[in-house]
Amino acid sequence: MQHYIPNILFAIALILGIGFFVINIRKLFRNIKLGKDVNRTDNKKERLKNMMMIAFGQSKMVKRPLSGFLHIIVYAGFLIINIEVLEIIIDGLFGTHRIFKGIINENVYGFLIGTFEVLALLVFVAITIFWLRRNISNIKRFLSKEMKGWPKSDGNNILYFELILMTLFLVMNATDVSFQQAGIGNPISQFLAPFFNDYSPEALHTIERTAWWLHILGILVFLNYLYYSKHLHILLAFPNTYFANLNPKGQFTNLDSVTKEVKLMMDPDADPYAMPEEGAEEAVPEKFGASDVADLNWVQLLNAYTCTECGRCTSSCPANLTGKELSPRKIMMDTRDRLEEVGRNMDANKGIFVDDGKQLLNDYIKPEELWACTSCNACVEECPVNIDPLSIITDMRRYLVMEESAAPQELNMMMTNVENNGAPWQYNQQDRLNWANEE
């Protein structure tokens, strides 16, 4: 029985790690479903192509070659080294050691592990450069006020996690005596092995087992850390690019609530003052635009969780570049923070949201930020995972105009002129061509 204790402990750790992850993912789905329904099931071929090109193929990342290339290295390492994680899980559950070595050809196995080691080293280098860019290089998009505190720590925490995991993987291989003696699959670890020459076989075995345990436990911790981190995009980039808006950029959506109002106004038999029948679907008037996360659609909420906080959107935003309050990245971060706050509220109240006196508008996002937007779609074009901050900005502007009549004075003047003069300018229609008579 004592022989199976490590396997039992491993199984418990695996169940706890995956179980906690599943609980958090269920919360994630629940929070996203708080958004309004929107149909994104059309044109499946185009959506699949977007997902494969953008999320899997990283096509938008390489628009900025240095960071894009480094990201691809880390991304490839994350994907490919999962094969090694599968072997560790099987070994941990059944008490085997490098089980794939006995299943597949030894040379093929050596090639795979060797590839993993080279990738681990490249990831190590890439992460070091990322850390320097984030903390030493003073790149403007990493110094914005929304990147202070937790966002900055979160970005660094992930880098530290990955550095430790790659180091443990290489140490595990370097101290595996039989693996090193075989001389295949160790292009990197063979240079680390001499550092352990003075250790006894028992000590080497202990180091190898410790690195093995810390490596897999670290992966389980990393998996569960994702829910609390911007690196949730590792998982959500795929559905986010699949369900992204395929309409031309800048095309506005019609509000059903507005359509219903217009139809009501055009119906000569309709009584605009009539109260809705009790229990009718229209008993609660639908809000024009959005003031809180539940007024947004579920794809917009998925966008918020997918945001990588890379800042490409903000660094290309003309309003931000001219010193305005608007930061598209902050719009997405605020939306996610508010959505998480709503989720915690529901957790504390048996799944029911209790009004907390807050909302996304004003408590998180100020009107000045929204009105600074030029609607140019630069943020949408730049996002490497097809997030659409503009759609959230537009919906919240709609609320300000249609529910609170809180448009800026300049916009109110323009709309008044359109209503009275049929043009944005403060000139009577009859005087419009007076300039042609001037000498």
C-alpha positions in Angstrom: 0.0 0.0 0.0 2.8 2.4 0.8 4.1 2.0 -2.7 0.9 3.6 -4.1 0.9 6.6 -1.7 2.7 8.9 -4.3 0.1 7.9 -7.0 -2.8 8.5 -4.6 -1.4 11.9 -3.6 -0.9 12.8 -7.3 -4.5 11.8 -8.1 -5.8 13.9 -5.2 -3.8 16.9 -6.4 -5.0 16.4 -10.0 -8.6 16.1 -8.9 -8.4 19.2 -6.7 -6.6 21.2 -9.3 -8.9 20.4 -12.2 -12.0 20.5 -9.9 -11.3 24.0 -8.8 -10.6 25.0 -12.4 -14.0 23.7 -13.5 -15.7 25.6 -10.7 -14.1 28.8 -11.8 -14.9 28.1 -15.5 -18.6 27.6 -14.6 -18.6 31.0 -12.8 -17.0 32.5 -16.0 -19.7 31.1 -18.2 -22.4 32.2 -15.8 -21.0 35.8 -15.8 -20.8 35.9 -19.6 -24.4 34.6 -19.9 -25.5 37.7 -17.9 -25.2 39.6 -21.2 -28.0 40.0 -23.7 -28.4 37.4 -26.4 -26.8 38.0 -29.8 -26.7 35.7 -32.8 -23.1 34.9 -33.9 -23.8 31.5 -35.5 -23.8 32.8 -39.1 -21.1 32.2 -41.7 -19.4 29.4 -39.9 -16.6 28.9 -42.5 -15.5 32.6 -42.1 -15.6 32.3 -38.3 -13.6 29.1 -38.3 -11.1 30.8 -40.7 -10.8 33.7 -38.3 -10.2 31.5 -35.3 -7.5 29.4 -37.1 -5.7 32.5 -38.6 -5.9 34.9 -35.7 -6.1 32.8 -32.5 -4.2 29.6 -33.6 -2.0 31.2 -36.3 -1.3 34.4 -34.4 -1.6 36.4 -37.7 -2.3 39.8 -36.0 0.5 39.4 -33.5 3.2 39.7 -36.1 2.1 43.2 -37.1 4.6 44.2 -34.4 7.4 41.9 -35.4 9.5 41.8 -32.2 6.8 41.2 -29.6 4.9 39.1 -32.1 7.8 36.8 -32.7 8.6 36.4 -29.0 4.9 35.8 -28.3 4.8 33.0 -30.9 7.8 31.3 -29.2 6.0 31.3 -25.8 2.7 30.3 -27.5 4.4 27.4 -29.3 6.1 26.3 -26.1 2.8 26.4 -24.3 1.1 24.2 -26.9 3.9 21.7 -27.6 5.1 21.1 -24.1 1.6 20.0 -23.2 2.6 16.6 -24.7 5.2 16.3 -21.9 2.5 17.3 -19.3 0.4 14.4 -20.6 3.3 12.0 -20.0 3.8 13.4 -16.5 0.1 12.9 -15.7 0.2 9.2 -16.9 3.4 8.6 -14.9 1.9 10.2 -11.8 -1.3 8.2 -11.9 0.2 4.8 -12.7 3.6 5.0 -11.2 5.5 4.7 -14.4 8.6 6.7 -15.5 8.7 8.3 -19.0 6.0 5.9 -20.3 6.1 7.4 -23.8 9.7 6.2 -24.2 8.5 2.6 -24.0 5.6 3.2 -26.3 7.1 5.1 -29.2 10.4 4.7 -31.0 13.3 5.8 -28.8 14.7 8.2 -31.4 11.3 9.8 -31.9 10.9 10.2 -28.2 14.4 11.7 -28.0 13.5 14.2 -30.8 10.3 15.2 -29.0 11.9 15.8 -25.6 14.8 17.5 -27.3 12.4 19.8 -29.1 10.8 20.6 -25.7 14.1 21.4 -24.2 15.0 23.8 -27.0 11.6 25.4 -26.7 12.0 25.7 -23.0 15.3 27.6 -23.5 13.7 29.9 -26.2 10.8 30.5 -23.9 13.2 31.4 -21.1 14.9 33.9 -23.4 11.6 35.4 -24.7 10.2 35.8 -21.1 13.4 37.5 -20.0 13.0 40.0 -22.9 9.3 40.5 -22.0 10.2 41.2 -18.4 12.8 43.8 -19.5 10.3 45.4 -21.8 7.7 45.6 -19.1 9.9 46.8 -16.3 13.0 48.5 -17.6 12.4 49.8 -21.2 9.7 52.4 -20.2 7.5 51.5 -23.1 4.6 54.0 -22.8 1.7 51.4 -23.2 3.0 49.6 -20.1 3.1 52.8 -18.0 -0.6 53.9 -18.3 -2.4 54.5 -15.1 -4.7 51.5 -15.6 -1.5 49.3 -15.5 -0.6 50.3 -12.0 -1.0 47.9 -9.1 -2.5 44.5 -9.8 -2.3 44.6 -13.7 1.4 45.2 -13.5 2.0 42.5 -10.8 -0.2 40.1 -12.8 1.8 40.5 -15.9 5.0 39.9 -14.0 3.6 37.0 -12.0 2.9 35.1 -15.2 6.4 35.7 -16.4 7.8 34.4 -13.1 5.5 31.3 -13.3 6.7 30.4 -16.8 10.4 31.0 -15.9 10.1 28.7 -12.9 8.2 26.0 -14.9 10.8 26.0 -17.7 13.6 25.8 -15.1 12.0 22.9 -13.3 11.5 21.0 -16.6 15.2 21.4 -17.5 16.4 20.5 -14.0 14.1 17.4 -14.0 15.8 16.2 -17.2 19.3 17.1 -16.1 19.1 15.1 -12.9 17.4 12.0 -14.5 20.4 9.7 -14.6 19.0 7.1 -17.0 17.7 9.8 -19.4 21.1 11.6 -19.5 23.0 8.3 -20.0 20.8 7.5 -23.0 22.2 10.6 -24.6 19.1 11.4 -26.7 16.6 14.2 -26.2 18.9 16.3 -24.0 20.4 19.1 -26.2 20.0 21.6 -23.3 19.9 19.6 -20.1 23.2 17.9 -20.9 24.9 21.2 -20.2 23.2 21.5 -16.8 23.9 17.9 -15.8 27.6 18.6 -14.9 26.4 21.0 -12.2 25.1 17.9 -10.3 28.1 15.6 -10.8 29.0 15.8 -7.1 25.7 14.5 -6.0 25.0 10.9 -5.0 22.5 8.9 -7.1 20.1 9.1 -4.2 20.4 12.9 -4.0 20.0 13.1 -7.8 16.8 11.0 -7.6 15.5 13.3 -4.8 16.2 16.4 -6.9 14.6 14.9 -10.0 11.5 13.8 -8.1 11.2 17.2 -6.4 11.5 19.1 -9.7 9.0 16.6 -11.2 6.4 17.3 -8.4 7.0 21.0 -8.3 6.6 21.2 -12.1 3.3 19.4 -12.3 1.9 21.2 -9.2 3.1 24.5 -10.6 1.1 23.7 -13.8 -2.0 23.0 -11.8 -1.5 26.3 -9.8 -0.9 28.1 -13.1 -4.1 26.6 -14.6 -6.2 27.9 -11.7 -4.4 31.3 -11.6 -5.6 31.9 -15.2 -9.2 32.8 -14.0 -7.9 35.7 -11.9 -5.4 36.8 -14.6 -5.4 38.6 -18.0 -3.9 35.4 -19.3 -7.3 33.9 -19.4 -7.0 34.8 -23.1 -4.9 31.6 -23.5 -8.2 29.8 -23.5 -10.7 32.4 -24.6 -8.9 33.8 -27.6 -10.3 30.9 -29.6 -14.1 31.4 -29.0 -13.5 35.2 -29.0 -12.2 35.2 -32.5 -14.8 32.7 -33.6 -17.7 34.8 -32.3 -16.2 38.2 -33.4 -18.4 40.6 -35.4 -18.0 39.9 -39.1 -19.9 43.0 -40.2 -17.9 45.9 -41.7 -16.1 48.0 -39.1 -18.2 51.0 -38.2 -21.5 49.5 -39.1 -24.0 50.2 -36.3 -26.5 47.7 -35.0 -30.2 48.5 -34.7 -31.6 48.5 -31.2 -34.7 46.3 -31.0 -36.0 48.7 -28.3 -35.8 51.7 -30.7 -37.4 49.6 -33.5 -40.4 48.8 -31.2 -40.7 52.5 -30.3 -40.7 53.6 -34.0 -43.3 50.9 -34.9 -45.5 52.1 -32.0 -45.2 55.7 -33.2 -46.2 54.7 -36.8 -49.2 52.6 -35.7 -52.3 54.8 -36.0 -54.2 52.4 -33.7 -51.6 52.2 -31.0 -52.1 54.0 -27.7 -48.7 55.3 -26.5 -50.0 55.8 -23.0 -51.5 52.4 -22.6 -50.0 50.3 -19.8 -48.6 46.9 -20.9 -50.7 43.9 -20.0 -49.6 42.2 -16.8 -47.1 39.4 -17.6 -46.4 40.7 -21.1 -42.9 40.6 -22.4 -42.8 44.3 -22.7 -44.0 44.9 -19.1 -40.5 46.2 -18.2 -39.4 48.7 -20.9 -36.2 47.8 -22.5 -33.3 50.1 -21.8 -31.9 52.2 -24.7 -28.1 51.5 -24.7 -26.1 50.2 -21.8 -25.3 51.6 -18.4 -24.1 48.3 -16.7 -22.7 45.0 -17.8 -26.1 43.2 -18.0 -27.1 45.7 -20.7 -24.2 44.5 -22.9 -24.4 41.4 -25.1 -22.6 38.2 -24.1 -19.9 38.6 -26.8 -19.0 42.0 -25.4 -18.6 40.3 -21.9 -16.5 37.5 -23.5 -14.4 40.3 -25.0 -13.8 41.7 -21.6 -12.6 38.4 -20.2 -10.4 37.8 -23.3 -8.6 41.2 -23.1 -4.8 40.6 -22.9 -4.1 44.1 -21.6 -1.3 44.4 -24.2 -2.3 48.0 -24.9 -2.0 47.8 -28.6 -5.5 49.4 -28.8 -4.6 52.3 -26.6 -1.3 52.9 -28.2 -3.1 53.3 -31.6 -6.0 55.4 -30.3 -5.9 59.0 -31.6 -7.9 60.3 -28.7 -5.4 58.8 -26.2 -2.4 59.9 -28.2 -3.7 63.5 -28.0 -4.0 63.3 -24.2 -7.7 62.6 -23.9 -9.0 60.4 -21.0 -10.0 57.5 -23.3 -8.1 54.3 -23.2 -9.8 51.4 -25.0 -7.8 48.9 -22.9 -9.2 50.5 -19.7 -12.7 50.2 -21.1 -12.3 46.5 -21.4 -10.5 46.2 -18.0 -13.3 48.2 -16.3 -16.0 46.0 -17.9 -14.3 42.9 -16.7 -13.8 44.3 -13.2 -17.4 45.3 -13.0 -18.5 41.9 -14.3 -16.4 40.2 -11.7 -17.9 42.4 -9.0 -21.4 41.4 -10.1 -20.4 37.8 -10.1 -19.1 38.0 -6.5 -22.4 39.7 -5.5 -24.3 36.8 -7.0 -22.0 34.3 -5.2 -22.7 36.0 -1.9 -26.5 36.0 -2.5 -27.2 32.5 -3.7 -26.9 33.2 -7.4 -29.1 36.3 -7.3 -27.8 39.8 -8.0 -28.7 42.3 -5.2 -28.5 45.9 -6.3 -25.3 47.4 -5.0 -25.9 50.9 -6.1 -23.2 50.8 -8.7 -23.0 50.5 -12.4 -20.4 50.4 -15.1 -21.2 53.9 -16.2 -19.9 56.6 -13.9 -18.6 54.2 -11.2 -16.0 52.6 -13.6 -16.2 54.4 -16.9 -16.6 58.2 -17.0 -18.7 60.0 -19.7 -15.6 62.0 -20.6 -13.9 58.8 -21.7 -16.8 57.8 -23.9 -17.1 61.1 -25.6 -13.4 61.3 -26.4 -13.8 58.4 -28.8 -13.6 59.3 -32.5 -15.2 56.0 -33.6 -12.3 55.4 -35.9 -12.0 51.7 -35.1 -8.3 51.8 -34.7 -8.6 49.8 -31.4 -10.7 47.1 -33.2 -8.2 46.9 -36.0 -5.2 46.6 -33.7 -6.5 44.0 -31.2 -4.6 40.7 -31.7 -7.7 38.7 -30.6 -10.5 40.7 -32.3 -11.9 42.5 -29.3 -14.3 45.4 -30.0 -14.1 48.2 -27.4 -15.9 50.5 -29.7 -19.1 48.5 -29.4 -19.2 49.0 -25.7 -18.4 52.7 -26.0 -21.2 53.1 -28.6 -23.8 51.3 -26.4 -22.9 53.4 -23.4 -23.1 56.6 -25.5 -26.6 55.5 -26.6 -27.6 55.3 -23.0 -26.3 58.7 -22.2 -28.2 60.3 -25.2 -31.4 58.3 -25.2 -32.0 57.6 -21.5 -30.3 60.6 -19.8 -30.2 63.3 -22.5 -26.6 63.8 -21.4 -24.9 64.4 -24.7 -22.1 67.1 -24.8 -23.3 70.6 -25.6 -21.6 70.5 -29.0 -23.5 67.4 -30.0 -26.8 68.7 -28.7 -26.3 71.8 -30.8 -25.6 69.7 -33.9 -28.7 67.5 -33.4 -30.8 70.6 -32.8 -29.5 72.1 -36.1 -30.2 68.9 -38.0 -33.8 68.9 -36.5 -34.4 72.5 -37.3 -32.3 73.2 -40.4 -31.7 69.8 -41.9 -28.0 70.2 -41.6 -25.4 70.3 -38.7 -24.8 74.0 -39.3 -26.6 76.9 -37.7 -27.9 78.4 -40.9 -31.4 78.6 -42.2 -32.0 76.3 -45.3 -32.9 79.4 -47.4 -29.6 81.0 -46.7 -27.5 78.0 -47.6 -26.5 79.2 -51.0 -25.8 82.8 -50.1 -22.1 82.2 -50.3 -22.5 81.7 -54.1 -23.7 85.3 -54.5 -20.7 86.8 -52.7 -18.1 88.5 -54.9 
